[in-house]
Amino acid sequence: MKIPQRFRNVWLRKRTDLLISRISRQVVSNSKPSTNQKPVVFFNTSSRLGGVSLNAAFTQLTSWGLQLEGVPIVHFACRAGMSRCVLGTNPDDHTVSPPCDACITQSKKFLASTRTHWFEYEPNKELAREIETLNLKELSDYQFTTPHSQFTIPLGKLVLPSLRWALRKHHLDDDEATLYQLREYILSAFRIVEVFDAFLTEVQPATVVLFNGLQFPEATARWVARQHGIRSITHEVSFQPFSAFFSEGDATAYPIDIPEDFELSPSQNARLDAYLSRRFKGEFTMAGICFWPEMSALDEEFLKFSAQFEQIVPVYTNVVFDTSQVHANTVFPQMFAWLALVLEIIKTHPDTLFVIRAHPDEKRPGTRKQSRESVSDWVSKNDVDQQPNVIFIDSGEYFSSYDLIRRAKFVMVYNSSIGLEATLLDTPVLCGGKARFTQYPIVHFPQTQREYRKLAEEFLAADELRVPDEFKYNARRFLYYQLYRVSLPFGEFLETHPTPGYVQLKPVSWKDLTVERSPTMKVLMDGIVHEKPFYLPEAE
């Protein structure tokens, strides 16, 4: 008899709770004597509510590993400390309060073995009155100057990426529901400034470790840490299953420093080729999500239709509210401004077939993480699919992007990772947004909109295009470092959960979390405490 999923989830929750409790007790009992060094502070309130997400697990496992080595650890934790938080925002009803009870209960389970500073919400009435009548633009740009002008807090800038993420759109409506959420985010961020400032003054930590660094609670805490001159580290999901990326920079931008003399050995090249072979078949996950349950090859209908045109140019989009877009929007103010220019190009080149591909995460099935400002909406609104030289492929269509790239003259991307992969497939790439791989010469990335249009026209008119050898060389080096040096594996501690986006602990022992047994914990200890790079040593 098959056990109903709801009963299995209850059993898995109890099993995870028991594991957390057991490991917490083991960590307390087996930690090395506390050193005299300054403490390390952990703050992560935006990666989960009641369950265990990848980033919540990364935070907890890392703090346990450092605690075992005798590093003084202090968690800064939310106890209904915000009137509205990122994951607790209901995009359909702004009057719904966050599920604080479930979140606090889970936090208490995680933090039972560690010194914890809890903060609670207390609105600033003066600030509330000051922002009550401001419009969307004024709230988005709002800055609060402290008494005696000691410093100015960019509250609007700190919270805006989070509101876009929570409401699943870039262009926000100037209506009461949106203004209410934005005001509550600003008031909540100001509360974090107040309590985190006092907390840092009291604790005097050496380092602050934060999730993501862009969601407003952690972004605000990071801003405060910088005012104190305290080193901050952020982390995000990385590019291997159950792996994390830690950085002193912006983790969501994935800054990777590759030594100039690094050359791939024959065994490293073989390792990378094996990965690419799987990747080009759609066999990969990101943040625990499998985007390609299947991948369809180009069918006869497509091949027959495309044969009418002189050339094919695929256009790959991104999720407009994703936190990566904060870094991407340098040449264009946002992705749809780039698409507007692409549409102008489409209309003047009827001999070219443009295939516009929506990102597979834009309408993630079975979750609330579906874009409310989607590429499909843009296509419909602008009659893009009525253009005789356009094929639109929506996010739910499992269409082989790699087969398409192999037939393309060149590829247009905003900041999608497929730009890196297209270079590896020997297809030129014209990039519209700053991407993690544009820190090296890997794709063509014009620095103005005018230059972008000019280069697109040159590409379309050229008889033949080639990918510079330098681009392919850099692409392989970058991808290898991204996969095997900076992606810190946590798979020895974690496994999948039936609920997409969540994970569960494996039945590990405290010994598995020590630097002697875990290369990941060794890197984290060296990086957080001794300020070394967060890079794995090269495997033999």
C-alpha positions in Angstrom: 0.0 0.0 0.0 1.3 3.4 -1.0 1.7 5.9 1.9 -0.1 9.2 1.2 2.4 12.0 0.6 1.1 14.1 3.5 1.8 11.3 6.0 5.2 10.8 4.5 6.0 14.5 4.8 5.0 14.4 8.5 7.2 11.5 9.1 10.1 13.2 7.3 9.6 16.3 9.4 9.8 14.4 12.6 12.8 12.5 11.4 14.6 15.7 10.5 13.7 17.3 13.9 15.2 14.3 15.6 18.4 14.5 13.5 18.7 18.2 14.2 18.3 17.6 17.9 20.8 14.8 18.0 23.5 16.6 16.1 23.0 19.8 18.2 23.6 17.8 21.4 26.6 16.1 19.8 28.1 19.5 18.7 27.7 20.9 22.2 29.3 17.8 23.8 32.2 17.5 21.4 33.2 21.0 20.5 36.8 22.0 21.2 37.4 24.5 24.0 36.3 28.0 22.9 39.1 30.2 21.6 39.7 33.8 22.6 39.0 35.0 19.1 36.2 37.3 18.3 32.9 35.5 17.5 31.4 34.8 14.1 27.8 35.9 13.6 25.3 34.1 11.4 22.2 35.6 10.1 19.8 33.9 7.7 16.1 34.7 8.0 15.1 34.8 4.3 15.8 31.2 3.0 13.0 29.3 4.8 9.9 29.4 6.9 8.9 26.1 8.4 11.0 23.6 6.4 14.7 23.2 5.6 15.9 24.8 2.3 19.4 24.4 0.8 20.6 27.7 2.0 19.1 27.2 5.5 21.0 23.9 5.7 24.2 25.6 4.5 24.0 28.2 7.3 23.3 25.6 10.0 25.9 23.0 8.9 28.6 25.7 8.5 27.9 27.1 12.0 28.0 23.6 13.5 31.3 22.9 11.8 32.9 26.1 13.1 31.5 25.5 16.6 33.1 22.1 16.7 36.5 23.8 16.1 36.0 26.0 19.1 35.0 29.1 17.2 32.6 31.3 19.2 29.3 31.4 17.3 26.4 33.8 17.7 23.2 33.6 15.7 21.1 36.7 15.1 17.6 35.4 14.8 14.2 36.7 14.0 11.4 36.3 16.6 8.6 38.0 14.7 11.1 40.8 14.2 9.6 42.2 11.0 6.0 43.2 10.2 6.6 41.7 6.7 9.4 39.4 5.6 10.4 38.1 2.1 9.1 34.5 2.2 6.2 35.5 4.4 4.8 38.0 1.9 1.6 36.9 0.2 1.6 38.5 -3.3 -2.2 38.1 -3.5 -3.1 39.6 -0.2 -1.0 42.3 1.4 -3.0 42.0 4.7 -1.8 38.5 5.4 0.8 38.4 8.2 3.9 36.1 7.9 3.7 32.7 9.5 6.0 33.7 12.4 5.0 30.8 14.8 6.1 28.0 12.4 9.3 29.9 11.5 10.3 30.6 15.1 9.6 27.0 16.1 12.0 25.8 13.3 14.6 28.4 14.3 14.5 27.2 17.9 15.2 23.6 16.8 18.2 24.7 14.7 19.7 27.0 17.3 19.2 24.9 20.4 23.0 24.3 20.7 24.2 27.9 20.0 24.2 31.3 21.6 21.4 33.2 20.0 20.3 36.8 20.0 16.6 37.1 19.2 15.1 40.3 17.9 11.5 41.4 17.8 9.6 44.0 15.9 8.9 47.5 17.1 7.8 50.0 14.5 9.3 53.5 14.5 6.3 55.8 14.6 8.2 58.8 13.4 9.4 57.0 10.3 6.0 55.5 9.7 4.5 59.0 9.6 7.2 60.3 7.3 6.7 57.6 4.6 2.9 57.2 4.9 2.0 59.5 2.0 5.0 58.8 -0.3 4.4 57.3 -3.7 6.2 54.3 -5.3 9.1 56.4 -6.7 9.6 58.2 -3.5 9.5 55.1 -1.4 11.9 53.3 -3.8 14.4 56.1 -3.5 13.8 56.8 0.2 16.8 57.4 2.5 16.7 58.0 6.2 19.2 60.3 7.8 20.0 59.6 11.4 20.0 62.3 14.0 23.0 64.6 13.8 23.5 63.3 10.2 25.9 60.6 11.3 25.0 58.5 8.2 22.2 58.1 5.7 20.4 54.7 5.4 19.4 53.8 1.8 16.2 52.0 3.0 14.4 52.1 -0.4 17.4 50.7 -2.3 17.9 48.0 0.4 14.4 46.6 0.2 13.5 47.1 -3.5 15.1 43.9 -4.9 13.2 41.9 -2.2 9.8 43.3 -3.0 10.4 42.6 -6.7 11.3 39.0 -5.8 8.4 38.6 -3.4 5.8 40.0 -5.9 7.5 38.2 -8.9 7.8 41.2 -11.1 10.3 44.1 -11.9 7.8 46.8 -12.7 5.8 47.4 -9.5 2.3 48.9 -9.4 1.7 52.2 -7.7 -1.3 50.9 -5.9 -2.1 50.6 -2.2 -1.3 46.9 -1.9 2.2 47.5 -3.3 2.8 50.7 -1.3 1.7 48.9 1.9 4.2 46.1 1.3 7.0 48.6 0.5 6.3 50.7 3.6 6.3 47.6 5.8 9.6 46.4 4.3 11.2 49.8 4.9 9.9 49.9 8.5 11.2 46.3 9.0 14.6 47.1 7.5 14.9 50.1 9.8 14.1 47.9 12.8 17.0 45.6 11.7 19.3 48.6 11.5 18.4 49.5 15.1 18.8 46.1 16.6 21.7 44.8 14.5 23.7 48.0 15.2 23.3 47.6 18.9 24.0 43.8 18.6 27.3 44.4 16.8 28.3 47.0 19.3 27.8 44.5 22.1 29.2 41.4 20.5 32.1 42.9 18.5 32.3 40.0 16.0 35.2 39.3 13.7 32.9 38.3 10.8 29.3 38.2 9.8 28.0 35.4 7.6 24.8 36.1 5.7 22.5 34.3 3.3 22.4 35.8 -0.2 23.2 39.4 0.7 20.4 40.9 -1.4 17.2 39.9 0.4 16.4 42.9 2.6 17.0 41.5 6.1 20.4 40.2 5.3 21.2 43.2 2.9 20.4 45.6 5.7 22.5 43.6 8.2 25.4 43.7 5.8 25.0 47.4 5.3 25.2 47.9 9.1 28.2 45.6 9.3 30.0 47.7 6.8 29.4 50.9 8.8 31.1 49.1 11.7 34.0 48.0 9.5 33.2 44.3 10.1 34.0 41.8 7.4 30.9 40.2 5.8 30.5 36.9 3.9 27.5 35.9 1.8 26.5 32.5 0.4 24.2 31.2 -2.2 23.3 27.9 -4.0 26.2 26.9 -6.3 26.4 24.9 -9.6 26.6 21.3 -8.4 23.9 19.4 -6.6 23.8 20.3 -2.9 26.7 22.8 -3.3 27.2 26.3 -1.9 29.1 29.4 -3.0 30.7 31.5 -0.3 32.2 34.9 -1.0 33.4 38.2 0.6 31.9 39.8 -2.5 28.3 39.6 -3.7 27.5 35.9 -3.7 24.6 36.4 -6.1 27.1 37.8 -8.7 29.4 34.8 -8.2 32.8 36.5 -8.4 35.5 34.0 -9.3 39.2 34.8 -9.3 41.0 32.4 -11.6 44.8 32.4 -11.4 46.3 33.7 -14.7 48.6 30.6 -15.0 45.8 28.1 -14.5 45.7 25.5 -17.3 43.4 22.5 -17.5 45.2 19.2 -17.4 44.1 16.2 -19.6 42.2 14.7 -16.7 40.5 18.0 -15.9 39.5 18.4 -19.5 38.0 14.9 -19.5 36.2 15.6 -16.3 34.7 18.8 -17.8 33.7 17.1 -21.0 31.9 14.4 -19.1 29.9 17.0 -17.3 29.1 18.9 -20.5 27.9 15.7 -22.1 25.3 15.2 -19.3 24.4 18.9 -19.2 23.7 19.0 -23.0 21.2 16.2 -22.4 19.4 18.2 -19.7 20.7 16.1 -16.9 21.2 18.7 -14.2 19.5 20.5 -11.2 19.8 24.0 -9.8 18.9 24.7 -6.1 17.4 21.2 -6.0 15.1 21.8 -9.0 15.1 19.7 -12.1 14.1 22.0 -14.9 14.3 19.5 -17.7 12.3 16.3 -16.9 12.6 15.7 -20.6 14.2 17.4 -23.5 12.7 17.3 -27.0 14.9 17.4 -30.1 14.1 19.8 -33.0 11.2 18.2 -34.9 10.5 18.1 -38.6 8.0 20.9 -38.4 10.6 23.3 -36.9 13.2 22.2 -39.4 10.9 22.7 -42.4 9.8 26.1 -41.1 13.4 27.3 -40.3 14.6 26.3 -43.8 12.7 29.3 -45.2 15.1 31.7 -43.5 18.7 32.5 -44.2 19.9 32.1 -40.6 18.7 31.4 -37.0 19.2 33.5 -33.9 18.0 32.1 -30.6 17.1 34.7 -27.9 17.4 33.5 -24.3 15.7 35.4 -21.5 15.9 35.4 -17.7 13.5 35.6 -14.8 13.0 39.3 -14.4 12.6 39.3 -10.6 15.6 37.1 -9.8 18.2 38.5 -7.5 20.9 38.1 -10.3 19.1 40.9 -12.2 20.4 43.5 -9.7 23.9 42.8 -11.1 22.7 42.3 -14.7 21.0 45.6 -15.2 24.0 47.7 -16.3 23.7 48.4 -20.0 19.9 48.1 -20.0 17.7 49.2 -17.0 16.0 45.8 -17.0 15.5 42.8 -19.2 12.4 44.0 -21.0 14.2 47.1 -22.2 16.7 44.7 -23.8 13.9 42.7 -25.3 12.4 45.9 -26.7 15.6 46.5 -28.6 15.7 42.9 -29.7 12.2 43.3 -31.1 13.3 46.4 -33.1 16.1 44.2 -34.6 13.6 41.4 -35.4 11.3 43.7 -37.3 14.2 44.9 -39.6 15.5 41.4 -40.4 12.7 39.4 -42.0 15.2 37.0 -43.5 16.4 35.8 -40.0 14.4 33.4 -37.8 14.5 34.5 -34.2 13.6 31.9 -31.6 12.7 33.5 -28.3 13.1 31.0 -25.4 11.6 31.8 -22.0 13.6 30.7 -19.0 12.4 27.3 -17.6 12.2 28.8 -14.0 9.8 31.5 -15.1 6.7 29.4 -14.4 8.1 26.8 -12.0 5.3 24.1 -11.7 3.9 23.2 -8.3 5.2 26.3 -6.6 4.2 30.0 -6.0 7.5 31.0 -7.6 5.9 31.9 -10.9 6.6 35.2 -12.6 3.8 37.8 -12.7 5.7 39.7 -15.3 6.6 37.0 -17.8 8.2 36.9 -21.2 5.0 35.1 -22.5 3.0 38.2 -21.3 5.5 40.5 -23.1 5.2 38.4 -26.2 1.4 38.6 -26.2 1.2 42.3 -25.3 3.6 43.3 -28.1 2.3 40.8 -30.7 5.8 39.3 -30.9 4.5 35.9 -31.9 2.7 37.5 -34.8 5.9 38.4 -36.4 6.5 36.0 -39.4 10.1 35.5 -38.4 9.6 34.6 -34.7 9.0 31.4 -32.9 8.3 31.7 -29.2 9.0 28.8 -26.8 7.4 29.1 -23.4 9.1 28.0 -20.2 7.1 24.8 -19.9 8.1 23.5 -23.3 11.0 21.1 -23.0 12.7 22.1 -26.2 16.4 21.4 -26.7 18.2 24.7 -26.5 21.5 23.0 -27.3 20.3 21.5 -30.6 19.0 25.0 -31.5 22.4 26.6 -30.6 24.2 24.2 -32.8 22.1 25.5 -35.8 22.4 29.1 -34.8 24.5 31.8 -36.5 24.8 33.4 -33.1 23.0 33.6 -29.8 21.5 36.5 -28.0 21.3 36.3 -24.2 20.6 38.7 -21.3 22.6 37.1 -18.5 21.6 33.4 -18.8 24.3 30.8 -18.2 23.4 29.3 -21.6 25.6 32.1 -23.0 28.6 30.4 -21.4 27.5 27.1 -22.8 26.9 28.5 -26.3 30.6 29.6 -26.4 31.6 26.1 -25.4 29.4 24.8 -28.4 31.4 27.1 -30.6 28.6 29.6 -31.3 29.1 33.3 -30.9 27.2 35.1 -28.1 25.9 38.6 -27.9 25.2 39.4 -24.2 22.8 42.2 -23.0 23.3 42.0 -19.3 26.2 41.6 -17.0 26.6 37.9 -16.1 28.9 36.0 -13.7 30.9 34.9 -16.8 31.3 38.4 -18.3 34.1 39.1 -15.7 36.3 37.3 -18.3 36.4 37.6 -22.1 33.9 34.7 -22.9 31.1 36.4 -24.8 30.6 39.7 -26.7 29.3 42.2 -24.1 28.9 45.8 -25.6 28.9 48.5 -22.9 26.2 50.7 -24.4 22.8 50.1 -26.0 24.0 51.8 -29.2 27.1 49.5 -29.3 24.8 46.5 -28.7 22.6 47.4 -31.7 25.6 48.1 -33.9 27.2 44.8 -33.1 24.0 42.9 -33.6 23.6 44.4 -37.1 27.2 43.5 -37.9 26.6 39.9 -36.8 23.5 39.6 -38.8 25.2 40.9 -42.0 28.4 38.9 -41.7 28.9 36.0 -44.1 30.5 34.0 -41.3 31.1 34.3 -37.6 33.7 32.6 -35.4 34.1 32.3 -31.7 37.6 33.7 -30.7 39.9 31.0 -29.4 40.4 33.2 -26.3 36.7 33.0 -25.5 36.6 29.2 -25.7 39.8 29.0 -23.6 38.4 31.3 -20.9 35.0 29.5 -21.0 36.5 26.2 -20.2 38.7 27.6 -17.4 35.7 29.5 -15.9 33.3 26.6 -16.0 35.9 24.2 -14.4 36.5 26.7 -11.6 32.8 27.3 -11.2 32.0 23.5 -10.9 35.0 22.0 -9.1 36.8 24.7 -7.2 34.2 27.2 -5.8 31.2 24.9 -5.5 31.5 23.6 -2.0 29.8 20.2 -1.7 27.3 19.5 1.1 26.0 16.3 -0.4 27.5 14.2 2.3 25.1 15.8 4.7 22.0 16.4 2.6 19.5 14.6 0.4 16.4 15.5 -1.6 13.0 16.1 -0.1 9.7 15.3 -1.8 8.9 19.0 -1.7 10.8 20.9 -4.5 13.3 23.3 -3.1 13.6 21.6 0.3 16.2 19.1 1.6 16.6 16.8 4.5 19.5 15.9 6.6 21.2 12.5 6.2 21.8 10.6 9.4 25.3 11.9 9.9 27.4 12.2 13.1 29.2 15.2 14.5 32.5 13.6 13.4 31.4 14.0 9.8 31.3 17.8 10.3 34.9 18.2 11.5 37.6 19.7 9.4 39.5 16.4 9.6 36.7 14.5 7.8 35.1 17.1 5.6 37.0 19.0 2.9 34.1 21.5 2.7 34.3 22.3 6.4 38.1 22.7 6.1 37.6 25.3 3.3 34.8 27.1 5.3 37.0 27.2 8.5 39.9 28.6 6.5 37.8 31.1 4.6 35.6 32.4 7.5 38.2 32.4 10.3 41.5 32.7 8.5 40.4 34.8 5.5 41.6 32.4 2.9 39.8 32.0 -0.5 36.7 29.7 -0.5 38.2 27.3 -3.0 38.5 23.6 -2.8 41.9 22.1 -3.3 42.4 20.5 -6.6 41.5 16.8 -6.5 44.3 14.4 -7.2 
